[in-house]
Structures are given as C-alpha cells and as structure tokens.
Amino acid sequence: MRNFKQLILVVFFLLLVAAVLIFVLENQQPATLAFLGLTLPSMPLSVFVLVALVLGLSVGPLLVLGSRVIRR
C-alpha cells in the first residue's frame, strides 16, 4: 500500500512538471509589467505568471503560520 501511494505521488509530480513545462513553452511571448510606476524589463509571460504563482503559494502558508503564532 505504501508503494502504491508513492507511485501515485510520483505520477502526480511528473504530471505537474509536464504541465508547467508545457505552459512555459507555450507562453514565450515577451511582456512588460508596470505597477505603481515601476516597470520591469520585458520577459516571457510565463516568467511573470510562475513568479506570481510561487509568491502566492508561499505567502498563504506564511499567513497561516503567522496567525497560529499570534493565537498562542
């Protein structure tokens, strides 16, 4: 049973990596991001989206951890 769970986890991880790779390869058109007067250099659109995803995935757990620390 444990090997089956590991196999499912590996397959899920490989599918996730494949989806990200396809996304990056399909979104190579250059884009410039401007926010509050700050203009970032032109980079592929996939870079901006992946950076936003990573920031969002890291901020969420940090907020939960911070709320748990404040409760104690």
FENCOR-V692108 format. One record per backbone hydrogen bond with DSSP energy under -1.0 kcal/mol. CO is the residue of the C=O (numbers start at 0). NH is the residue of the N-H. E is the energy in kcal/mol with one decimal. If there is no record, write none. Layout:
CO_NH_E ; CO_NH_E
This chain:
0_4_-1.9 ; 1_5_-2.1 ; 2_6_-2.3 ; 3_7_-2.4 ; 4_8_-2.3 ; 5_9_-2.5 ; 6_10_-2.6 ; 7_11_-2.5 ; 8_12_-2.4 ; 9_13_-2.6 ; 10_14_-2.3 ; 11_15_-2.3 ; 12_16_-2.5 ; 13_17_-2.3 ; 14_18_-2.4 ; 15_19_-2.4 ; 16_20_-2.5 ; 17_21_-2.5 ; 18_22_-2.3 ; 19_23_-2.7 ; 20_24_-2.4 ; 21_25_-1.9 ; 22_26_-1.1 ; 26_45_-1.8 ; 28_44_-1.9 ; 30_42_-2.2 ; 32_39_-3.1 ; 34_37_-2.1 ; 37_34_-2.7 ; 42_30_-2.7 ; 43_46_-1.1 ; 43_47_-1.1 ; 44_48_-2.0 ; 45_49_-2.6 ; 46_50_-2.4 ; 47_51_-2.2 ; 48_52_-2.2 ; 49_53_-2.5 ; 50_54_-2.5 ; 51_55_-2.3 ; 52_56_-2.6 ; 53_57_-1.5 ; 54_58_-2.4 ; 55_59_-1.7 ; 57_61_-1.3 ; 58_62_-2.3 ; 59_63_-2.0 ; 60_64_-2.6 ; 61_65_-2.5 ; 62_66_-2.2 ; 63_67_-1.9 ; 64_68_-2.0 ; 65_69_-2.0 ; 66_70_-1.7 ; 67_71_-1.0
